[in-house]
Amino acid sequence: FMDSARAYQGGAGGIAMADLQAIEQAVVGATVPDVTFVFDLDAETGLVRAGARGGDDRFERKGLDYHRQVRAAFRAIAAAEPDRCVLVDAGADIDAITAQLTEALQKRGIPG
């Protein structure tokens, strides 16, 4: 959830990253995941997919620019923390995504 707070409230929502980091430190401290998969998809396709499944929540109503900012924030997190984060091409087919996940887990010595 810490990455989502950084992306949605910080990157796209305008809350200062220092404030989010202070909250993060108080809530999770040094407890962070060994690996985080960031499923990356362009905002246009993501909104089309959400619409196709009947999605219409408050975040989806924020529009394309907002979702582009969220994506950029998630990509920045993944770039800044490459030892923890794996950027996964969510536009690929299911077999390619599975291969990406399996490879990332195996590189970290985690059975996939």
C-alpha positions as CSV (number, residue, x, y, z in Angstrom):
1,F,0.0,0.0,0.0
2,M,2.9,2.4,0.5
3,D,3.7,2.6,-3.2
4,S,0.0,3.3,-4.0
5,A,0.0,6.1,-1.5
6,R,3.2,7.5,-3.1
7,A,1.7,7.3,-6.5
8,Y,-1.9,8.3,-6.0
9,Q,-1.6,10.8,-3.1
10,G,1.9,12.0,-3.9
11,G,2.6,11.7,-7.6
12,A,-0.9,12.5,-8.8
13,G,-2.5,14.0,-5.7
14,G,0.0,16.7,-4.8
15,I,0.7,15.7,-1.2
16,A,4.3,16.4,-0.4
17,M,6.5,13.3,-0.6
18,A,8.1,14.3,2.8
19,D,4.7,14.1,4.4
20,L,4.0,10.7,2.9
21,Q,7.4,9.4,3.9
22,A,6.8,10.5,7.5
23,I,3.5,8.6,7.6
24,E,5.1,5.6,5.9
25,Q,7.9,5.6,8.5
26,A,5.4,5.7,11.4
27,V,3.2,3.0,9.9
28,V,5.5,0.5,8.3
29,G,9.0,1.5,9.5
30,A,11.6,-0.7,8.0
31,T,9.1,-3.4,7.1
32,V,9.0,-3.5,3.3
33,P,8.3,-6.3,0.8
34,D,11.1,-8.3,-0.6
35,V,9.7,-7.8,-4.1
36,T,7.0,-5.6,-5.5
37,F,5.5,-6.1,-8.9
38,V,4.5,-2.9,-10.7
39,F,2.1,-3.9,-13.4
40,D,2.7,-1.2,-16.0
41,L,0.1,-0.3,-18.6
42,D,-0.6,2.9,-20.5
43,A,-3.4,5.0,-19.0
44,E,-5.6,4.9,-22.0
45,T,-5.6,1.1,-22.1
46,G,-6.1,0.9,-18.4
47,L,-9.2,3.1,-18.5
48,V,-10.6,1.1,-21.4
49,R,-10.1,-2.1,-19.4
50,A,-11.8,-0.6,-16.3
51,G,-14.7,0.6,-18.4
52,A,-15.1,-2.8,-20.0
53,R,-15.5,-4.4,-16.5
54,G,-18.0,-1.8,-15.4
55,G,-15.5,0.2,-13.4
56,D,-16.6,3.7,-12.5
57,D,-15.0,4.5,-9.2
58,R,-13.8,7.9,-8.0
59,F,-10.3,7.3,-9.3
60,E,-11.5,6.2,-12.8
61,R,-13.5,9.4,-13.0
62,K,-10.4,11.5,-12.5
63,G,-9.5,11.3,-16.1
64,L,-6.7,10.5,-18.4
65,D,-4.2,13.1,-17.2
66,Y,-4.5,12.0,-13.6
67,H,-3.9,8.3,-14.6
68,R,-0.9,9.3,-16.7
69,Q,0.5,11.0,-13.5
70,V,-0.2,7.9,-11.5
71,R,1.6,5.7,-14.0
72,A,4.6,8.0,-14.1
73,A,4.8,7.9,-10.3
74,F,4.7,4.1,-10.2
75,R,7.4,4.0,-12.9
76,A,9.5,6.4,-10.9
77,I,9.2,4.3,-7.8
78,A,10.2,1.2,-9.8
79,A,13.2,3.0,-11.2
80,A,14.3,4.4,-7.9
81,E,14.0,1.0,-6.1
82,P,15.1,-1.6,-8.7
83,D,16.2,-4.1,-6.1
84,R,12.7,-4.3,-4.7
85,C,10.5,-3.3,-7.7
86,V,9.9,-5.2,-10.9
87,L,8.2,-3.4,-13.7
88,V,5.9,-5.8,-15.5
89,D,4.5,-5.2,-19.0
90,A,0.8,-5.6,-18.2
91,G,0.0,-5.1,-21.9
92,A,1.6,-8.4,-22.7
93,D,-0.3,-11.7,-23.0
94,I,-0.8,-13.8,-19.9
95,D,2.0,-16.3,-20.8
96,A,4.5,-13.5,-21.2
97,I,3.4,-11.9,-17.9
98,T,3.7,-15.2,-16.2
99,A,7.2,-15.6,-17.6
100,Q,8.2,-12.1,-16.4
101,L,6.9,-12.9,-12.9
102,T,8.6,-16.3,-12.7
103,E,11.9,-14.9,-13.9
104,A,11.9,-12.1,-11.4
105,L,11.1,-14.5,-8.5
106,Q,13.8,-17.0,-9.6
107,K,16.4,-14.2,-9.8
108,R,15.6,-13.5,-6.2
109,G,15.8,-17.1,-5.1
110,I,12.0,-17.3,-4.5
111,P,10.3,-20.4,-5.9
112,G,7.9,-19.3,-8.7
